[in-house]
Amino acid sequence: MSKLDAYTLRANLTARDIGILEDLKRFRLLSTRQIQRLHFSHPGAHSTVVGATRAAHRVLGRLQSHRLLAQLERRVGRPERAS
């Protein structure tokens, strides 16, 4: 990413985007649900939990498409056993 691309991207990030990235830097790992509770569940933001969940997924997908965060693979069960 060039400096110009980085500046353009930074100019297009919202305060909420920056807050999410700062929390991920601070905590290093957060679930979608945790990010939703921190950044999408304040009064007046969304009228329903479903709406907040959709918005969280949309924003996290956008940040991932900009390569600002990565989604970890979900592990189910222990490695030595099938789940």
C-alpha positions as CSV (number, residue, x, y, z in Angstrom):
1,M,0.0,0.0,0.0
2,S,1.4,3.4,-1.0
3,K,1.4,6.4,1.3
4,L,-1.3,8.0,-0.9
5,D,-3.5,4.9,-0.6
6,A,-3.0,4.9,3.2
7,Y,-3.9,8.5,3.5
8,T,-7.0,8.0,1.3
9,L,-8.0,5.0,3.3
10,R,-7.5,6.9,6.6
11,A,-9.6,9.8,5.3
12,N,-12.5,7.4,4.6
13,L,-12.5,5.6,8.0
14,T,-15.3,6.6,10.4
15,A,-14.7,7.3,14.1
16,R,-16.3,3.9,14.8
17,D,-13.9,2.2,12.4
18,I,-11.0,3.8,14.2
19,G,-12.4,2.8,17.6
20,I,-12.8,-0.8,16.4
21,L,-9.2,-0.9,15.2
22,E,-7.9,0.7,18.4
23,D,-9.8,-1.9,20.5
24,L,-8.4,-4.7,18.4
25,K,-4.9,-3.2,18.9
26,R,-5.5,-3.0,22.6
27,F,-7.1,-6.4,23.2
28,R,-5.5,-8.2,20.2
29,L,-8.5,-10.5,19.8
30,L,-12.2,-9.8,20.0
31,S,-15.2,-11.8,18.8
32,T,-17.7,-10.2,16.5
33,R,-20.2,-10.2,19.4
34,Q,-17.7,-8.3,21.6
35,I,-17.2,-5.7,18.9
36,Q,-20.9,-5.5,18.4
37,R,-21.5,-4.8,22.2
38,L,-18.7,-2.2,22.3
39,H,-19.4,-0.3,19.1
40,F,-22.9,-1.0,17.8
41,S,-25.2,-1.4,20.9
42,H,-25.3,2.2,22.3
43,P,-28.7,3.8,22.7
44,G,-29.9,5.2,19.4
45,A,-27.5,3.2,17.2
46,H,-29.8,0.3,16.2
47,S,-33.3,-0.5,17.2
48,T,-32.7,-4.3,17.4
49,V,-30.0,-6.7,18.1
50,V,-30.4,-8.1,14.6
51,G,-29.8,-4.7,13.2
52,A,-26.7,-4.2,15.3
53,T,-25.4,-7.6,14.2
54,R,-25.9,-6.9,10.5
55,A,-24.2,-3.5,10.9
56,A,-21.2,-5.1,12.8
57,H,-20.8,-7.8,10.1
58,R,-21.0,-5.2,7.3
59,V,-18.4,-2.9,8.9
60,L,-16.0,-5.8,9.8
61,G,-16.3,-7.1,6.3
62,R,-15.4,-3.7,4.9
63,L,-12.4,-3.4,7.3
64,Q,-11.3,-6.9,6.3
65,S,-11.6,-6.1,2.5
66,H,-9.3,-3.1,3.2
67,R,-6.9,-5.6,4.8
68,L,-7.0,-3.8,8.1
69,L,-8.0,-6.9,10.0
70,A,-8.1,-10.6,9.5
71,Q,-10.7,-13.2,10.4
72,L,-9.4,-16.3,12.2
73,E,-10.6,-19.7,11.3
74,R,-13.1,-21.1,13.7
75,R,-11.8,-24.2,15.5
76,V,-14.4,-26.7,16.6
77,G,-13.4,-29.5,18.9
78,R,-9.9,-30.7,19.7
79,P,-7.3,-31.4,17.0
80,E,-7.2,-35.1,17.9
81,R,-10.9,-35.6,17.6
82,A,-13.4,-34.9,14.9
83,S,-16.2,-32.7,15.9
